[in-house]
Amino acid sequence: MPLDWSPFVDLVRRHQRFLLTTHVRPDGDGIGSMQALGRALRQQGKDVQLVIASTLPPRYDFLDPEKRIEQFAPPGERWRNAEAVLVLDTGTWNQLGNFGPFLKTLPAAKMVIDHHLTQDDLGALRLVDGTAEATGRLVCEAIEALGVPLSAEAANDLFVAVAMDTGWFRHSNATAATFHLAAKLLTAGARPEVLYEHLFEQSTLPRLRLTGLVLERLQLACAGRVAHTEVRRADYAATGATPQDTEDLVNYTRSIAGVEVGLFFMEQPRGGVKVSFRSRARVDVARIAEQFGGGGHRLASGAIIESTLEDARARVLQAVTAALGDLS
């Protein structure tokens, strides 16, 4: 059932100063959705601030030529005058980083626009559709509900959002409706050939070196049904890469013949381990991620485990092994 966008339209009508954010370590869907909606709100004459609780991955610098996206820093007084906060592409506290405590104290109207079913109570009105292939689709619907013409810049933002969350239209969440949406964005001015070059043909040497380490460490488990690899804290200094350079590397784990579940473990600079889960079809990795305080989609999820890399690897492999056993 389509979402009812009237609460969003009413929120926009009643407020002037908006603060938009997305999850830490933002991807193309989070950044593209935030940028596109920000542009639409400015077309309505609204004051808009964009903030994320981590650095903007260099891969997506081209989406922010005007350098509007700021990095959040506590206590956040420069953003406290916001009348309304829009949280995009996440609805969980652990994905908001140090913006979360600030949000809890902010006396502003709050709304979540997201396609992930895993949600915390952020004290916000939720506009969530787990059947959407990307939050970018929902933002496109929100812009249409406002009656704002879709600019070429916003079309580019949304094309990145949808393309990246569908694996450039090759994953099973890319449906006929997805291609209709892509056609609409092309008509509005999106340039897929330019976007693809920015995203996939501009790798840095440090990212490629890090990729080499990830491939070297690939291992199989559960009689070849699980593949896992990892990035260690020391790897960043050794290669010159950054944590943002790990985006998409989990996909190598699922690319091996016979693998049903791919796992990517990343030691975090401040401690703990981020785990990315990918499933080929049968295993619901969102349920596994939820066991570790995370969540996401059935075929793609994530979690952060406050433990050592060795402990996190052992615990996650045990949980995945149990899930595979339940299928036997």
Residue, then its C-alpha position, 0 to 999 in steps of 0.5 A: m500500500p502506498l504511503d500517505w504523504s499528507p503528514f509530510v506535506d503538513l510538516v513542510r507547510r508548518h515549519q521553516r527551518f529543517l535539519l536533514t541527516t542520514h546514517v553514519r558511514p553514509d552510502g549513495d542512498g542516504i546521501g542522494s536522498m538527503q541531497a535531493l530532499g534538501r534541494a526540494l525544500r529549498q525550492q519551497g523557500k525553506d531554510v535547510q541544513l544537512v548534517i551527518a555524524s561521520t565524514l562524507p566518503p570521498r567517493y560521494d564528494f561529487l554529489d555535494p559540489e556546494k559543500r552543504i553537508e556538514q559533519f556533526a560535532p557535539p554539542g551541536e548548538r549551530w543546529r539547535n534552531a531547527e524546527a523539524v528534523l528529517v532522518l533519512d535511510t535509517g530509523t535506529w539510534n546506533q546508526l545515528g552516531n553522536f547525532g543521536p544524543f543531540l536528537k534526543t534533546l532537540p525540541a523539534a518535530k521529527m520524522v523518519i523516511d526509510h525503507h528499513l524495517t528495523q526501527d527504534d523509537l526515535g520520537a518521530l513520525r515514521l514514513v517507512d516502506g520496507t518494500a521500497e528498493a531504496t529510500g530514494r524512491l520514497v524521497c521521490e514520492a515525497i517531492e512529488a507530494l510537495g508538487v515541486p518539479l524535480s530538478a536535474e540535480a535532484a534527479n542525479d541524486l536520486f538515481v545514485a540512491v536507487a542505483m546503489d541500493t540495487g547494485w546498479f539494478r542487478h539485485s533482486n530488489a530491482t523490479a519493473a517499477t525500479f526501471h520505471l523510476a529510473a526512466k523518470l529520473l533520466t527524463a528529469g535530467a539524470r546522467p547515468e554515464v557520468l554518475y557511473e564514472h564517478l562511482f566506479e571508475q575513480s578508485t584511489l590507489p589506497r582503496l585498491r590496496l585495501t581491496g587486495l588485503v580483503l581478497e587475500r583474507l577471504q575464507l570459506a566456512c560451513a562447507g563452502r556455504v559461508a564466506h568471510t573476510e575482514v579489515r583490521r584497524a592497522d590496515y588503514a595506515a598500511t594502505g593509506a585507505t579510510p574506513q569509507d573505502t570499505e563500501d561495497l567490499v562485502n560483495y566479494t564474499r557473496s560472489i563466490a560460487g556456492v556461498e549462501v551468506g557473505l560476512f565482512f568484519m571491520e574493526q572500528p577505529r574507536g573500538g568494536v567491530k562492524v559486521s556486514f551481512r549479505s545473503r544470496a536468497r534463503v537466509d534472512v540475515a536481518r534476523i541474524a543481525e538483530q541478534f547483535g543489535g543491528g538489522g536491515h533487509r532480508l538479504a543485506s544487513g549490518a550490526i556493530i558488536e562491541s568486542t574484539l574481532e576474534d570474538a565477533r567473528a566467532r559469535v557471528l559464524q556460530a549464529v550463521t551456522a545455526a541459521l543454515g542448520d535450520l534450513s536443512 
